[in-house]
């Protein structure tokens, strides 16, 4: 008993000492010059799991050209027709499935991050095969729901996986790789979707999860997850593989182990699960990440993913709507690459604030143009002007919004899910934030058509512009800067202080 008490006191003293130094100093203390700063294997592991977001990007990009194809009777020989309301259900049910998938994925992640990815990859392929073979709207809707549930598990788990294996110097960059591969998937679907019909495109999407399944056999489980489940030998082997064969991992492994034990002491051995859920170490990150997810979903990004072709058909006069969708996807990809280069150097907060300002301006501009088109489109002066002479205005607004969204709030809100939650709450916190995100996405996509009927396309985007302004205020007031912060090395008291309002 005395030895156990002495050990607990030593742990608490070490925690207090780590709290009194800056994160940058702690990082320098934890890094050795013995080869641990080589990132090759961490990059390979991140690329392997990024095939999951790549598959998710293909599915996101699928909806816009596929819905246009489904509503064209020539694309499926008149077997069935899809109305606007049915199209909104097909698009939004994938997000409703993702809401359920976030809850299930959070529970399953306790069995291991890599385990969840392996278990969901092939069933995701089957969901897309079911889509390709669908003979009616109900079958497509069911496949969309199941696919959304599975891809949410994959996306959420890949973000946590990358957060747990990466050192702080490259954690933001590797997290951006997930977004970049997702944007590449969207671009491929938009581009090929201009030539393939909806069921041919679904067959292409079905092939991507198979690549993920086989890639997972070449990478290890995360050390943090293994240690949390008491599998110390496997955790040591995993960390050694990630840091390199010549790296001295003893100090890092001991620190992770110590802080897991310190977290248990900090929470109290007899604390109920209900009280644990009300802990500031969980509630504050949940409020911050859920707030960001709300603003991310209700600023119009989902509409440009699911209804890009339809939106451009309503605002373009001569330009090809598929060309506009492809240009938007290219802008997303380039902005995601730029975000990956800046996120670990500039920091999270500056990018979020720039993103909020640019999105607000772009959405207000698109709404104003839609108002101009709605009110003056049939006037004599406009009809006598050169057709399509103003098509560049809505395209510029959408491109500006897309760049701002992909530069800031899109990658950073996902990154903060992994960064803000302490290890013992990471599965629960990720599930809550991700499920809430997809619930918001479902509500947004399903109600967008109804809002448009009542307040017009211009009113819808003016509303999104106002929400973007609120997003900027939320970032300034509540979101902490996590640039350069350690994850597993963070002691419990420091984790809580990280989420205190500034």
C-alpha positions as CSV (number, residue, x, y, z in Angstrom):
1,X,0.0,0.0,0.0
2,X,2.9,2.4,0.9
3,X,4.6,1.7,-2.4
4,X,1.4,2.3,-4.4
5,X,0.8,5.6,-2.5
6,X,4.4,6.7,-3.1
7,X,4.0,5.9,-6.8
8,X,0.7,7.9,-7.0
9,X,2.4,10.9,-5.4
10,X,5.3,10.6,-7.8
11,X,2.9,10.6,-10.7
12,X,1.0,13.6,-9.4
13,X,4.3,15.5,-8.9
14,X,5.4,14.7,-12.4
15,X,2.1,16.0,-13.7
16,X,2.4,19.2,-11.8
17,X,5.9,19.8,-13.1
18,X,4.8,19.3,-16.7
19,X,2.0,21.7,-16.2
20,X,4.4,24.5,-15.1
21,X,6.4,24.5,-18.4
22,X,5.4,25.7,-21.8
23,X,4.3,23.2,-24.5
24,X,7.1,24.2,-26.7
25,X,9.7,23.5,-23.9
26,X,8.0,20.1,-23.2
27,X,8.3,19.2,-26.9
28,X,12.0,20.0,-26.9
29,X,12.5,17.9,-23.8
30,X,10.7,14.9,-25.3
31,X,12.6,15.0,-28.7
32,X,15.9,13.3,-29.0
33,X,18.5,13.6,-31.8
34,X,18.6,9.8,-32.4
35,X,16.5,9.6,-35.5
36,X,13.0,10.1,-34.0
37,X,12.6,13.2,-36.1
38,X,12.4,11.1,-39.3
39,X,8.7,11.0,-40.3
40,X,8.8,8.5,-43.2
41,X,6.8,5.7,-41.5
42,X,4.3,8.1,-40.0
43,X,3.7,9.5,-43.4
44,X,3.3,6.0,-44.9
45,X,0.8,5.0,-42.2
46,X,-1.2,8.3,-42.8
47,X,-1.3,7.7,-46.6
48,X,-2.5,4.1,-46.0
49,X,-5.5,5.2,-43.9
50,X,-6.1,8.2,-46.1
51,X,-7.6,5.8,-48.6
52,X,-10.6,5.9,-46.4
53,X,-11.2,9.7,-46.9
54,X,-10.4,9.1,-50.5
55,X,-13.4,6.7,-50.7
56,X,-15.5,9.2,-48.8
57,X,-14.6,11.9,-51.3
58,X,-15.6,9.7,-54.2
59,X,-19.0,9.2,-52.5
60,X,-19.4,12.9,-51.7
61,X,-18.6,13.8,-55.3
62,X,-20.9,11.1,-56.5
63,X,-24.2,12.7,-55.4
64,X,-24.1,15.9,-57.6
65,X,-23.6,14.2,-61.0
66,X,-25.6,11.1,-60.0
67,X,-28.7,13.1,-59.0
68,X,-28.6,15.0,-62.3
69,X,-28.3,11.6,-64.0
70,X,-31.1,10.0,-62.0
71,X,-33.4,12.9,-63.0
72,X,-32.6,12.4,-66.7
73,X,-34.7,9.5,-67.9
74,X,-32.3,8.7,-70.7
75,X,-29.6,7.7,-68.2
76,X,-31.5,4.7,-66.9
77,X,-33.8,3.8,-69.8
78,X,-36.9,5.1,-68.0
79,X,-36.8,2.4,-65.4
80,X,-37.8,4.9,-62.7
81,X,-37.8,8.6,-62.2
82,X,-36.5,10.7,-59.3
83,X,-38.3,13.9,-58.2
84,X,-36.6,16.8,-56.4
85,X,-37.9,15.6,-53.0
86,X,-36.7,12.1,-53.6
87,X,-33.3,13.4,-54.7
88,X,-33.1,15.4,-51.4
89,X,-33.9,12.1,-49.5
90,X,-31.2,10.2,-51.4
91,X,-28.6,12.9,-50.6
92,X,-29.6,13.5,-47.0
93,X,-30.1,9.8,-45.9
94,X,-26.3,9.3,-46.3
95,X,-25.9,12.0,-43.6
96,X,-28.6,10.5,-41.4
97,X,-26.8,7.1,-41.7
98,X,-23.5,8.9,-40.8
99,X,-25.2,10.2,-37.6
100,X,-25.8,6.6,-36.5
101,X,-22.4,5.6,-37.7
102,X,-20.7,8.2,-35.5
103,X,-22.3,6.7,-32.4
104,X,-21.5,3.1,-33.4
105,X,-18.0,4.0,-34.5
106,X,-17.2,5.7,-31.2
107,X,-18.2,2.6,-29.3
108,X,-16.3,0.3,-31.7
109,X,-13.1,2.4,-31.6
110,X,-12.5,1.1,-28.1
111,X,-11.6,-2.2,-29.8
112,X,-8.9,-0.4,-31.7
113,X,-8.6,2.2,-34.5
114,X,-7.2,-0.1,-37.1
115,X,-9.7,-2.9,-36.2
116,X,-12.6,-0.6,-37.0
117,X,-11.1,0.4,-40.4
118,X,-10.6,-3.3,-41.4
119,X,-14.1,-4.2,-40.3
120,X,-15.9,-1.5,-42.3
121,X,-13.9,-1.3,-45.5
122,X,-15.4,-4.3,-47.4
123,X,-19.0,-3.7,-46.2
124,X,-18.7,-0.2,-47.6
125,X,-17.8,-1.7,-51.0
126,X,-21.0,-3.9,-50.7
127,X,-23.1,-0.8,-50.0
128,X,-21.9,0.8,-53.3
129,X,-22.5,-2.4,-55.2
130,X,-26.1,-2.4,-53.9
131,X,-26.4,1.2,-55.2
132,X,-25.2,0.3,-58.6
133,X,-27.7,-2.6,-58.8
134,X,-30.6,-0.6,-57.4
135,X,-33.9,-0.9,-59.3
136,X,-35.8,1.8,-57.5
137,X,-35.6,4.9,-55.3
138,X,-36.2,3.0,-52.1
139,X,-33.3,0.6,-52.8
140,X,-30.9,3.5,-53.6
141,X,-32.1,5.4,-50.4
142,X,-31.4,2.3,-48.2
143,X,-27.9,1.8,-49.8
144,X,-27.2,5.6,-49.2
145,X,-28.1,5.2,-45.5
146,X,-25.9,2.2,-45.0
147,X,-23.0,3.7,-47.0
148,X,-23.2,6.9,-44.9
149,X,-23.2,4.9,-41.7
150,X,-20.0,3.0,-42.7
151,X,-18.1,5.9,-44.2
152,X,-18.7,8.0,-41.0
153,X,-17.0,5.2,-39.0
154,X,-14.1,5.2,-41.5
155,X,-13.7,9.0,-41.6
156,X,-13.9,9.5,-37.8
157,X,-11.4,6.6,-37.1
158,X,-8.8,7.8,-39.7
159,X,-8.7,11.2,-38.1
160,X,-8.1,9.8,-34.6
161,X,-5.6,7.3,-36.0
162,X,-3.5,10.1,-37.6
163,X,-3.7,12.3,-34.5
164,X,-2.4,9.5,-32.3
165,X,0.5,8.3,-34.5
166,X,1.9,11.7,-35.5
167,X,4.4,13.9,-33.7
168,X,3.2,17.6,-33.2
169,X,5.6,18.9,-35.9
170,X,3.7,17.2,-38.7
171,X,0.3,16.4,-37.1
172,X,-1.6,19.2,-38.8
173,X,0.0,18.5,-42.1
174,X,-0.8,14.8,-42.0
175,X,-4.4,15.6,-41.0
176,X,-4.6,17.8,-44.1
177,X,-3.5,14.9,-46.2
178,X,-6.8,13.2,-45.3
179,X,-8.7,16.3,-46.6
180,X,-6.5,16.4,-49.7
181,X,-7.2,12.8,-50.6
182,X,-10.9,13.4,-49.9
183,X,-10.9,16.4,-52.3
184,X,-9.1,14.3,-55.0
185,X,-11.9,11.8,-54.6
186,X,-14.6,14.5,-55.1
187,X,-12.7,15.8,-58.2
188,X,-12.6,12.4,-59.7
189,X,-16.3,11.8,-59.2
190,X,-17.2,15.2,-60.6
191,X,-15.0,14.8,-63.6
192,X,-15.9,11.2,-64.5
193,X,-19.6,11.8,-63.5
194,X,-19.9,14.2,-66.5
195,X,-19.5,11.1,-68.8
196,X,-20.8,8.1,-66.7
197,X,-24.4,7.6,-65.6
198,X,-25.3,7.1,-61.9
199,X,-24.9,3.3,-61.7
200,X,-21.6,3.2,-63.7
201,X,-20.2,5.8,-61.3
202,X,-21.4,3.8,-58.3
203,X,-19.3,0.8,-59.6
204,X,-16.2,3.0,-59.7
205,X,-16.8,4.2,-56.1
206,X,-17.2,0.6,-54.9
207,X,-13.6,-0.2,-55.9
208,X,-11.9,2.3,-53.5
209,X,-12.6,0.7,-50.1
210,X,-10.9,-2.5,-51.4
211,X,-7.6,-0.6,-51.6
212,X,-8.0,0.6,-48.0
213,X,-8.7,-2.9,-46.8
214,X,-5.4,-4.3,-48.1
215,X,-3.3,-1.2,-47.2
216,X,-4.3,-1.7,-43.5
217,X,-2.4,-5.0,-43.2
218,X,0.9,-3.1,-43.6
219,X,0.5,-0.6,-40.7
220,X,0.2,-1.1,-36.9
221,X,-2.5,-0.1,-34.4
222,X,-1.9,3.2,-32.6
223,X,0.4,2.9,-29.5
224,X,-2.1,5.0,-27.4
225,X,-5.0,2.7,-28.1
226,X,-2.9,-0.4,-27.3
227,X,-1.6,1.1,-24.0
228,X,-5.1,2.1,-23.0
229,X,-6.2,-1.5,-23.3
230,X,-3.2,-2.8,-21.4
231,X,-1.3,-4.3,-24.4
232,X,2.1,-2.9,-23.6
233,X,4.3,-5.2,-25.7
234,X,2.2,-4.5,-28.8
235,X,2.2,-0.8,-28.0
236,X,6.0,-0.7,-27.8
237,X,6.3,-2.5,-31.1
238,X,3.9,-0.2,-32.7
239,X,5.6,3.0,-31.5
240,X,9.0,1.6,-32.5
241,X,7.7,0.9,-36.0
242,X,6.3,4.4,-36.3
243,X,9.4,6.3,-34.9
244,X,11.9,4.1,-36.7
245,X,14.1,1.2,-35.8
246,X,16.9,3.4,-34.4
247,X,14.7,5.6,-32.3
248,X,14.8,5.5,-28.5
249,X,11.1,5.3,-27.6
250,X,11.5,4.6,-23.9
251,X,10.8,8.1,-22.7
252,X,7.8,8.7,-25.0
253,X,6.3,5.3,-24.1
254,X,6.8,6.0,-20.3
255,X,5.2,9.4,-20.7
256,X,2.1,8.0,-22.4
257,X,1.8,5.3,-19.8
258,X,2.3,7.8,-16.9
259,X,-0.4,10.1,-18.3
260,X,-2.9,7.3,-18.7
261,X,-2.4,6.5,-15.1
262,X,-2.5,10.1,-14.1
263,X,-5.8,10.5,-15.9
264,X,-7.3,7.7,-13.9
265,X,-6.1,9.4,-10.7
266,X,-7.3,12.8,-11.8
267,X,-10.8,11.4,-12.6
268,X,-10.9,9.4,-9.3
269,X,-11.2,5.7,-9.1
270,X,-14.8,5.7,-7.9
271,X,-16.2,8.4,-10.2
272,X,-19.4,7.3,-11.9
273,X,-19.7,7.2,-15.7
274,X,-22.4,9.9,-15.5
275,X,-20.1,12.3,-13.6
276,X,-17.3,11.4,-16.0
277,X,-19.5,12.5,-18.9
278,X,-20.0,15.9,-17.1
279,X,-16.2,16.4,-16.6
280,X,-14.9,19.7,-18.0
281,X,-12.2,17.6,-19.8
282,X,-15.1,16.2,-21.9
283,X,-17.8,18.8,-22.0
284,X,-15.6,21.8,-23.0
285,X,-14.0,20.0,-26.1
286,X,-17.5,18.7,-27.0
287,X,-19.0,22.2,-27.0
288,X,-16.1,23.6,-29.0
289,X,-16.0,20.9,-31.6
290,X,-19.8,20.6,-31.9
291,X,-20.0,24.4,-32.3
292,X,-17.5,24.2,-35.2
293,X,-19.3,21.3,-36.8
294,X,-22.6,23.2,-36.6
295,X,-21.1,26.2,-38.5
296,X,-19.3,23.9,-40.9
297,X,-22.5,22.2,-41.9
298,X,-24.8,25.3,-42.0
299,X,-22.7,27.5,-44.3
300,X,-23.7,25.9,-47.5
301,X,-20.8,23.5,-48.1
302,X,-23.0,20.4,-48.4
303,X,-25.1,22.1,-51.0
304,X,-22.1,22.6,-53.2
305,X,-21.1,19.0,-52.8
306,X,-24.5,17.4,-53.3
307,X,-26.3,20.0,-55.6
308,X,-23.4,21.7,-57.4
309,X,-24.6,20.9,-60.9
310,X,-28.2,21.9,-60.0
311,X,-27.1,25.2,-58.5
312,X,-25.0,26.1,-61.5
313,X,-27.9,25.2,-63.8
314,X,-30.0,27.8,-62.0
315,X,-27.4,30.6,-62.1
316,X,-25.4,29.9,-65.3
317,X,-26.7,30.9,-68.7
318,X,-24.1,29.5,-71.1
319,X,-21.4,27.9,-69.0
320,X,-21.4,24.1,-68.5
321,X,-22.7,23.3,-65.0
322,X,-20.5,20.2,-64.9
323,X,-17.5,22.4,-65.8
324,X,-18.4,24.7,-62.9
325,X,-18.6,21.7,-60.5
326,X,-15.2,20.4,-61.7
327,X,-13.6,23.9,-61.3
328,X,-15.0,24.0,-57.7
329,X,-13.5,20.6,-56.9
330,X,-10.1,21.7,-58.3
331,X,-10.2,24.8,-56.1
332,X,-11.0,22.6,-53.0
333,X,-8.0,20.4,-53.8
334,X,-5.6,23.3,-54.2
335,X,-6.9,25.0,-51.0
336,X,-6.5,21.8,-49.0
337,X,-2.9,21.5,-50.2
338,X,-2.3,25.1,-49.2
339,X,-3.9,24.4,-45.8
340,X,-1.6,21.5,-45.3
341,X,1.4,23.7,-45.8
342,X,0.2,26.5,-43.5
343,X,-1.6,24.7,-40.7
344,X,1.5,23.8,-38.6
345,X,3.3,27.1,-39.4
346,X,0.6,29.8,-39.2
347,X,-1.6,28.0,-36.7
348,X,-5.2,27.0,-36.4
349,X,-6.8,30.3,-35.3
350,X,-5.5,32.6,-38.1
351,X,-6.7,30.2,-40.7
352,X,-10.1,29.8,-39.1
353,X,-10.6,33.6,-38.9
354,X,-9.5,34.1,-42.5
355,X,-11.9,31.3,-43.5
356,X,-14.8,32.9,-41.7
357,X,-14.3,36.3,-43.3
358,X,-13.9,35.0,-46.9
359,X,-16.9,32.6,-46.6
360,X,-19.2,35.4,-45.3
361,X,-18.3,37.7,-48.3
362,X,-18.6,34.9,-50.9
363,X,-22.0,33.6,-49.6
364,X,-23.4,37.2,-49.5
365,X,-22.1,37.7,-53.0
366,X,-23.7,34.5,-54.3
367,X,-27.0,35.4,-52.7
368,X,-26.9,38.9,-54.1
369,X,-26.3,37.5,-57.6
370,X,-29.2,35.0,-57.2
371,X,-31.4,37.9,-56.1
372,X,-30.3,39.9,-59.2
373,X,-31.1,36.9,-61.4
374,X,-34.5,36.2,-59.8
375,X,-35.7,39.8,-59.8
376,X,-34.2,41.1,-63.1
377,X,-33.8,38.0,-65.2
378,X,-36.9,38.7,-67.3
379,X,-36.3,42.4,-67.7
380,X,-35.8,43.8,-71.2
381,X,-32.3,45.2,-70.6
382,X,-31.0,41.9,-69.3
383,X,-32.5,39.9,-72.1
384,X,-30.9,42.2,-74.6
385,X,-27.4,41.9,-73.0
386,X,-25.0,39.3,-74.1
387,X,-26.1,35.8,-72.9
388,X,-23.8,34.4,-70.2
389,X,-21.8,37.6,-69.8
390,X,-22.3,37.5,-66.0
391,X,-21.7,33.7,-65.4
392,X,-18.3,34.5,-64.0
393,X,-19.9,36.2,-60.9
394,X,-21.5,33.1,-59.3
395,X,-18.6,31.0,-60.3
396,X,-16.2,33.4,-58.6
397,X,-18.3,33.5,-55.4
398,X,-18.5,29.7,-55.2
399,X,-14.7,29.3,-55.9
400,X,-14.0,31.9,-53.2
401,X,-16.2,30.1,-50.7
402,X,-14.7,26.8,-51.6
403,X,-11.2,28.0,-51.1
404,X,-12.0,29.6,-47.8
405,X,-13.9,26.5,-46.5
406,X,-11.1,24.1,-47.5
407,X,-8.4,26.4,-46.2
408,X,-9.8,26.7,-42.7
409,X,-12.9,25.4,-41.1
410,X,-13.1,22.1,-43.0
411,X,-9.7,20.6,-42.1
412,X,-9.3,22.3,-38.7
413,X,-12.7,21.3,-37.2
414,X,-11.8,17.7,-38.0
415,X,-8.3,18.1,-36.6
416,X,-9.5,19.6,-33.4
417,X,-11.6,16.5,-32.7
418,X,-8.4,14.5,-32.3
419,X,-6.5,17.3,-30.6
420,X,-8.9,18.6,-27.9
421,X,-10.1,15.3,-26.5
422,X,-7.9,13.5,-23.9
423,X,-7.1,9.9,-24.6
424,X,-9.6,8.3,-22.3
425,X,-12.4,10.4,-23.8
426,X,-11.2,10.4,-27.4
427,X,-13.6,7.6,-28.6
428,X,-16.6,9.1,-26.8
429,X,-15.8,12.7,-27.8
430,X,-15.1,11.8,-31.4
431,X,-18.4,10.0,-31.6
432,X,-20.4,12.9,-30.1
433,X,-18.8,15.5,-32.3
434,X,-19.0,13.5,-35.5
435,X,-22.6,12.3,-35.0
436,X,-23.7,15.9,-34.3
437,X,-21.9,17.0,-37.4
438,X,-23.7,14.6,-39.6
439,X,-27.1,15.2,-37.9
440,X,-26.6,18.9,-38.8
441,X,-25.6,17.9,-42.3
442,X,-28.8,15.8,-42.7
443,X,-31.0,18.7,-41.5
444,X,-29.2,21.2,-43.8
445,X,-29.4,19.1,-47.0
446,X,-33.0,17.9,-46.4
447,X,-34.4,21.4,-45.6
448,X,-32.4,23.3,-48.2
449,X,-35.1,22.7,-50.8
450,X,-37.8,23.8,-48.4
451,X,-36.0,27.0,-47.4
452,X,-35.4,27.8,-51.1
453,X,-39.1,27.4,-51.8
454,X,-40.0,29.9,-48.9
455,X,-37.2,32.5,-49.0
456,X,-35.7,31.9,-52.5
457,X,-32.2,30.9,-53.4
458,X,-30.9,34.3,-52.6
459,X,-32.5,34.2,-49.1
460,X,-31.0,30.8,-48.4
461,X,-27.5,32.0,-49.2
462,X,-27.9,35.3,-47.3
463,X,-28.9,33.2,-44.3
464,X,-25.7,31.1,-44.8
465,X,-23.7,34.4,-44.9
466,X,-25.1,35.4,-41.5
467,X,-24.2,32.0,-40.0
468,X,-20.7,32.5,-41.3
469,X,-20.4,35.8,-39.4
470,X,-21.5,34.0,-36.3
471,X,-18.9,31.4,-37.0
472,X,-16.2,34.0,-37.0
473,X,-17.4,35.4,-33.6
474,X,-17.4,31.8,-32.2
475,X,-13.9,31.2,-33.3
476,X,-12.6,34.4,-31.8
477,X,-14.3,33.9,-28.5
478,X,-14.1,30.2,-27.8
479,X,-11.7,28.2,-30.0
480,X,-8.2,27.6,-28.5
481,X,-4.9,27.5,-30.4
482,X,-3.4,24.0,-30.5
483,X,-0.5,24.6,-32.7
484,X,2.6,22.6,-31.5
485,X,0.7,21.0,-28.6
486,X,1.5,17.4,-27.6
487,X,-1.4,14.9,-27.5
488,X,-0.5,11.8,-25.5
489,X,2.2,13.8,-23.6
490,X,-0.4,16.3,-22.3
491,X,-1.1,15.9,-18.6
492,X,-4.8,16.0,-17.4
493,X,-4.6,19.5,-15.9
494,X,-3.1,20.9,-19.0
495,X,-5.8,19.3,-21.2
496,X,-8.5,21.1,-19.2
497,X,-6.7,24.4,-19.2
498,X,-6.4,24.1,-23.0
499,X,-10.1,24.5,-23.4
500,X,-10.8,27.4,-21.1
501,X,-12.3,30.4,-22.9
502,X,-9.7,33.1,-23.7
